[in-house]
């Protein structure tokens, strides 16, 4: 499986995870210039932007640890840009939260570890 296929599979697992918790998936792989957001979902007045991470076998760094200071700053800029471009005009949206999900695939089992508010803004 290629890195791109692994990432797409992980994003689908997290989208399913969010949907099962009552979120509507608004978009995936949102491009904002050079910035990208993996999943944008909404439940009532809350919009959640989720960074999805996965690692292949033998990775030296765990998925959560791979969200570096630089990546956190880029996510923050992307969310601010998304807010200015569309979310601020969306009726009923009061809050935006940035979450991180780590997905592992082992022995035919998909495991999603999910941290709400992982990147406080």
N, C-alpha and C positions, 0 to 999 in steps of 0.2 A: 504494500500500500504506500502510495506517495505521501509526502508531507501535506500536500493540498487536500488529498482525499481524507487523510486522518483528521485534518482541521474541519473539513466540511461535515464529516461524521460526528465530530465532537459538538459542533454548533447545532446540528440537528438534535442531538441528545439533550442539549441544554434548552433548545426551543421547546421540545416536548416536555421537559421538566417544568418550565415556566407555564406552559399551556395547562398542564395538569393542576397547577396552583392558581388558576383563574386569570392568567394574563393573556391578553391578545398580543400576538406578535405583530408589531407594526412594520418592521423591516429587518433585514439581515445584510451584513456587509455594506453598511452605509459609508459611502465615500464622501469626504468633505475636503476636497483638494487632495493634499498628500496624506491626510489623516483618514483612519477607518475605524468604524465601530462595528463590533461583531453582531450584537443583537440589540434591538430597541423594542421594548415591550411595554404594554400599558395595562394597568388594572385600576379602574375608577380614576382618581385624581393623581395617581402615581405613575410616572414613567421611569422605567428601569433600563439602564444601559449596562449590558453585561459583556465583560471581556472574558472570552473563552480561551482557556489554555489547556494543552495536552502535551504529553511527552511520550516518546517512543521508548521501547525497552532499552535499558542501559543508559538512560539519560543521567547526566551528572548533576543536574539541577532539577528539583521538583517543579511541578507546574506553577504553583503559587509563588515560588521563589523567583520565577522567571519574569514576574511583573516588576521590572526595575524602576528606579526613580525616574529615569528618562521616559519609560513607557507610561508611568502614572501621569507625568506632566503632559505627554501627548494626548492621553485619554481626557484629561481635564480640558485641554484646549479644544478637542473635538466635541466634547459635550457642550461647552460654551458656544461653539459655532453652531451646533445643532439647535440649541435653545434660541439663538438669535435668528436662525434661518426658518424654523418651523414650529418648534414646540411652544414658544411664547404666544403664538397665535392659535394654538389648539384649545378649543373650549374645555374648561374644567380641569386643565392640568395645573396642579399646585406645586408639586414636588418632583424633582429628578434625583434619582439615586444611582450611584455607580457600584455595581457588584462585580465579583470575579467568580468564575466557575472553573474548576479543574476537573477534567474528564480523563478517566483511565479505562482501558479496554484490556481485560485479562480473562482468558479461558472462556470466551463467549459472553462474559458479563460486562456490562457498561456501568461504571460507577461515576456519579456526578457529586462532587463536593462543592457546595455553594456557600459563599460568604456574602451576606447582605451588607451594603454600606462599607464594603472593603476599602474603598477609596473615598474618604470623606472630602467633601467640597465645601 
